[in-house]
Amino acid sequence: MRRRLLRKASALVYVALALGGVAGDCNLSGQTRALTASPFEVGAGLHETRALWQNSLQLPNASEVAPENEIVPPSPPTRSSFMATWSNVTGAKGYLLDVSTSRSFNSFVDGYHDLDIGDAMGRVVTGLHRETTYYYRVRPYDATGPSRYSKIMSATTELTTGLVINATFDSSITGNQNSAAIEATINQAISIYESLFSDPITIEIRFRYSTTQPNGDPMPAGRIAQSNYVYYAIPWNTYIDALRADARTGNDSIATGSLPGSALSTNVLPASAAGRAVGLDTPTAMFADGTVGPGGPYDGIVTLNSSSPYQFTRPPTSGSYDAQRGFEHEMDEVIGLGSHLNISGSDLRPQDLFSWSSAGNRNTSSSGTRYFSINGGLTNIVNFSQDPQGDFGDWLSEDCPQSHPYVQNAFACTGQSSDVTATSPEGVNLDVIGYDLLSTSTPTPTPAPTPTLDPCYPNFTTAEGCGALNLLTTGAGNTALGWRSLFLNTTGSFNTGVGAGALALNNADSNTAVGVEALLLNTSGTQNTAVGTNSLVFNDSGSSNTATGYFSLMNNTTGGSNTATGWEA
């Protein structure tokens, strides 16, 4: 029997003083059902970005804005695509494209033999194999028929392994007079994600540039972009175990330490691609009309509203949205970002696992302050938007122009552009919900002079490391070794903190913490001993505890006189 979950949310037009776009998220009512292809229940979600208009400025709603035939440089090859380009032939009405792995063209890549490109002078060729050289040629044609072949050209796909995003271009793009520029912009966005993440999975996304939604309905007034995506309902322990097992990066090592020790909801709702990123059975399930079902070939569909003033070259003019930023924003939704707050029901989404209001205090509600943090709320990376007319999974945004025009800001400004990077909030967020940022080479440090050692510390105190014992006043007999260890200690005495963040909030006495973030959130507890990364990490006021081992007694907050030895004991 197929069960249906009806999840829905509305998005409203938000009026502001600057020209921009605001994002909202909802579910397609009635589009949740069990798939035989996966043991988990599947759903179809909808995210939308809406317009913010200033004074008399109005967004065209019914007719398409015909962009000029923008000339863009070819985007770099990805692991599964390259951009074929050619010179204009005077008098040509269009071009027929051939693509082959053979220079003699004795065989052709599926779908790329005499492919009619129209009068565009470029086409992104997708669905290819990595580390493979492809040859291509075109024949111009006019009213009398095709002419001679062009010279043979070639391109080689990326040889590295890792994330693959396979783009399918809807006819709204391939039939557009500016198709080459639109496809090049999408491929440029794809190349960014593939250069950042090493996950050996393929994400299938259908791209559109249209005034209609995938099901044919007109885009509602004010909507400048939308993404339809697949998500799955994964039992809490199944998902958390998979996320922990997938921890491979430095961000992951920190973030897993802040995961809750007990379930906050019955299920977690990752996007289909994000589920596969942590090894779960969450296949593609979306069809071209946005519905879900067995055999659906897509993880999601990204649509930019062609009646909106998008520009496919950079920098965008003061009256135009940056199309690449628009594609990246909606791709992030398909890939896995988003909050449960836009969906009816209490099940959390992966992003909600890292939503905090202060150090040690979670907030997954739509009231109060809520920000993205990967270390238990100690560091605020970026605030979430709490505007009910926007998207609760996007970042809180400044008025235009923005000093930080992040890709995932709740609204975008015309005339500004940005990309996802390894250190941007989007890159870090994708990393900790299951994607794996590629390791970067460590730069050679500039040689520094050997410091002169000072054997005379006040109050019998030793402090080494940036911010260690930063606020000490009268406390005595403390030893702090490591970045921000005993950072807030002022009067506490006889404490030993070894490791980045060890006893960072402590102001009590006689605690010993050895390990990254050991006793991280302890403030008033005394006579505790914690040895191991994140041991007693959430302890606040509990005293006389002994924890030895990775994550041991990690969820103890106020309990006293406990002894735990072993991993997660």
Secondary structure as the mmCIF struct_conf table of DSSP 4:
data_model
#
loop_
_struct_conf.conf_type_id
_struct_conf.id
_struct_conf.beg_label_comp_id
_struct_conf.beg_label_asym_id
_struct_conf.beg_label_seq_id
_struct_conf.end_label_comp_id
_struct_conf.end_label_asym_id
_struct_conf.end_label_seq_id
BEND BEND1 LEU A 17 ALA A 18
STRN STRN1 GLY A 20 ALA A 34
TURN_TY1_P TURN_TY1_P1 THR A 36 ALA A 37
BEND BEND2 SER A 38 PHE A 40
STRN STRN2 GLU A 41 LEU A 52
TURN_TY1_P TURN_TY1_P2 ASN A 55 SER A 56
BEND BEND3 ALA A 62 SER A 63
HELX_LH_PP_P HELX_LH_PP_P1 PRO A 73 PRO A 77
BEND BEND4 ARG A 79 SER A 80
STRN STRN3 PHE A 82 THR A 85
TURN_TY1_P TURN_TY1_P3 THR A 90 GLY A 91
BEND BEND5 LYS A 93 LYS A 93
STRN STRN4 GLY A 94 SER A 100
BEND BEND6 THR A 101 SER A 102
TURN_TY1_P TURN_TY1_P4 ARG A 103 SER A 104
BEND BEND7 ASN A 106 SER A 107
TURN_TY1_P TURN_TY1_P5 ASP A 110 GLY A 111
BEND BEND8 HIS A 113 ASP A 114
STRN STRN5 LEU A 115 GLY A 118
TURN_TY1_P TURN_TY1_P6 ASP A 119 ASP A 119
BEND BEND9 MET A 121 MET A 121
STRN STRN6 GLY A 122 VAL A 125
BEND BEND10 GLY A 127 GLY A 127
TURN_TY1_P TURN_TY1_P7 ARG A 130 GLU A 131
STRN STRN7 THR A 133 ASP A 142
TURN_TY1_P TURN_TY1_P8 ALA A 143 THR A 144
STRN STRN8 GLY A 145 PRO A 146
STRN STRN9 MET A 153 THR A 156
BEND BEND11 GLY A 162 GLY A 162
STRN STRN10 VAL A 164 PHE A 169
HELX_RH_AL_P HELX_RH_AL_P1 SER A 171 THR A 174
TURN_TY1_P TURN_TY1_P9 GLY A 175 GLY A 175
BEND BEND12 ASN A 176 ASN A 176
TURN_TY1_P TURN_TY1_P10 GLN A 177 ASN A 178
HELX_RH_AL_P HELX_RH_AL_P2 SER A 179 LEU A 196
STRN STRN11 PHE A 197 PHE A 197
STRN STRN12 THR A 202 SER A 210
BEND BEND13 THR A 211 THR A 211
STRN STRN13 THR A 212 THR A 212
TURN_TY1_P TURN_TY1_P11 PRO A 214 ASN A 215
BEND BEND14 GLY A 216 GLY A 216
HELX_LH_PP_P HELX_LH_PP_P2 ASP A 217 ASP A 217
STRN STRN14 PRO A 218 PRO A 218
HELX_LH_PP_P HELX_LH_PP_P3 MET A 219 PRO A 220
TURN_TY1_P TURN_TY1_P12 ALA A 221 GLY A 222
STRN STRN15 ARG A 223 PRO A 235
HELX_RH_AL_P HELX_RH_AL_P3 TRP A 236 ALA A 245
TURN_TY1_P TURN_TY1_P13 ASP A 246 ASP A 246
BEND BEND15 THR A 249 THR A 249
HELX_RH_AL_P HELX_RH_AL_P4 GLY A 250 ALA A 255
HELX_RH_3T_P HELX_RH_3T_P1 THR A 256 SER A 258
BEND BEND16 LEU A 259 LEU A 259
BEND BEND17 GLY A 261 SER A 262
BEND BEND18 LEU A 264 THR A 266
STRN STRN16 ASN A 267 VAL A 268
STRN STRN17 ALA A 271 ALA A 271
HELX_RH_AL_P HELX_RH_AL_P5 SER A 272 ALA A 277
TURN_TY1_P TURN_TY1_P14 VAL A 278 GLY A 279
STRN STRN18 MET A 286 MET A 286
TURN_TY1_P TURN_TY1_P15 ALA A 288 ASP A 289
BEND BEND19 GLY A 290 GLY A 290
STRN STRN19 VAL A 292 VAL A 292
TURN_TY1_P TURN_TY1_P16 PRO A 294 GLY A 295
STRN STRN20 TYR A 298 TYR A 298
BEND BEND20 ASP A 299 ASP A 299
STRN STRN21 GLY A 300 ASN A 305
TURN_TY1_P TURN_TY1_P17 SER A 306 SER A 307
BEND BEND21 SER A 308 SER A 308
STRN STRN22 TYR A 310 GLN A 311
BEND BEND22 PHE A 312 PRO A 315
HELX_LH_PP_P HELX_LH_PP_P4 PRO A 316 THR A 317
TURN_TY1_P TURN_TY1_P18 SER A 318 GLY A 319
BEND BEND23 SER A 320 SER A 320
STRN STRN23 TYR A 321 ASP A 322
HELX_RH_AL_P HELX_RH_AL_P6 ALA A 323 ILE A 335
TURN_TY1_P TURN_TY1_P19 GLY A 336 GLY A 336
HELX_RH_3T_P HELX_RH_3T_P2 HIS A 340 ASN A 342
BEND BEND24 ILE A 343 SER A 346
HELX_LH_PP_P HELX_LH_PP_P5 ASP A 347 ASP A 347
STRN STRN24 LEU A 348 LEU A 348
HELX_LH_PP_P HELX_LH_PP_P6 ARG A 349 ARG A 349
HELX_RH_3T_P HELX_RH_3T_P3 PRO A 350 PHE A 354
STRN STRN25 SER A 355 SER A 358
TURN_TY1_P TURN_TY1_P20 ALA A 359 GLY A 360
STRN STRN26 ASN A 361 ARG A 362
BEND BEND25 SER A 365 GLY A 368
STRN STRN27 TYR A 371 PHE A 372
BEND BEND26 ILE A 374 ASN A 375
TURN_TY1_P TURN_TY1_P21 GLY A 376 GLY A 377
BEND BEND27 LEU A 378 THR A 379
STRN STRN28 VAL A 382 ASN A 383
STRN STRN29 PHE A 384 PHE A 384
HELX_LH_PP_P HELX_LH_PP_P7 SER A 385 SER A 385
TURN_TY1_P TURN_TY1_P22 PRO A 388 GLN A 389
BEND BEND28 GLY A 390 GLY A 390
TURN_TY1_P TURN_TY1_P23 PHE A 392 GLY A 393
BEND BEND29 ASP A 394 ASP A 394
STRN STRN30 TRP A 395 TRP A 395
HELX_LH_PP_P HELX_LH_PP_P8 LEU A 396 LEU A 396
HELX_LH_PP_P HELX_LH_PP_P9 GLU A 398 GLU A 398
BEND BEND30 ASP A 399 PRO A 401
HELX_LH_PP_P HELX_LH_PP_P10 GLN A 402 GLN A 402
BEND BEND31 SER A 403 HIS A 404
TURN_TY1_P TURN_TY1_P24 VAL A 407 GLN A 408
STRN STRN31 ASN A 409 ASN A 409
BEND BEND32 ALA A 410 ALA A 410
STRN STRN32 PHE A 411 CYS A 413
TURN_TY1_P TURN_TY1_P25 THR A 414 GLY A 415
BEND BEND33 ALA A 422 SER A 424
HELX_RH_AL_P HELX_RH_AL_P7 PRO A 425 VAL A 432
TURN_TY1_P TURN_TY1_P26 ILE A 433 GLY A 434
STRN STRN33 LEU A 437 LEU A 437
HELX_LH_PP_P HELX_LH_PP_P11 LEU A 438 SER A 439
HELX_LH_PP_P HELX_LH_PP_P12 SER A 441 PRO A 447
HELX_LH_PP_P HELX_LH_PP_P13 PRO A 449 LEU A 453
HELX_RH_3T_P HELX_RH_3T_P4 PRO A 458 PHE A 460
STRN STRN34 THR A 462 GLU A 464
BEND BEND34 GLY A 465 GLY A 465
TURN_TY1_P TURN_TY1_P27 CYS A 466 LEU A 471
BEND BEND35 THR A 473 THR A 474
BEND BEND36 GLY A 477 GLY A 477
STRN STRN35 THR A 479 LEU A 481
BEND BEND37 GLY A 482 GLY A 482
TURN_TY1_P TURN_TY1_P28 TRP A 483 LEU A 488
BEND BEND38 THR A 490 THR A 491
BEND BEND39 PHE A 494 PHE A 494
STRN STRN36 THR A 496 VAL A 498
BEND BEND40 GLY A 499 GLY A 499
TURN_TY1_P TURN_TY1_P29 ALA A 500 LEU A 505
BEND BEND41 ALA A 508 SER A 510
STRN STRN37 THR A 512 VAL A 514
BEND BEND42 GLY A 515 GLY A 515
TURN_TY1_P TURN_TY1_P30 VAL A 516 LEU A 521
BEND BEND43 THR A 523 SER A 524
BEND BEND44 GLN A 527 GLN A 527
STRN STRN38 THR A 529 VAL A 531
BEND BEND45 GLY A 532 GLY A 532
TURN_TY1_P TURN_TY1_P31 THR A 533 PHE A 538
BEND BEND46 ASP A 540 SER A 541
BEND BEND47 SER A 544 SER A 544
STRN STRN39 THR A 546 THR A 548
BEND BEND48 GLY A 549 GLY A 549
TURN_TY1_P TURN_TY1_P32 TYR A 550 ASN A 555
BEND BEND49 THR A 557 THR A 558
BEND BEND50 SER A 561 SER A 561
STRN STRN40 THR A 563 THR A 565
BEND BEND51 GLY A 566 GLY A 566
TURN_TY1_P TURN_TY1_P33 TRP A 567 GLU A 568
#
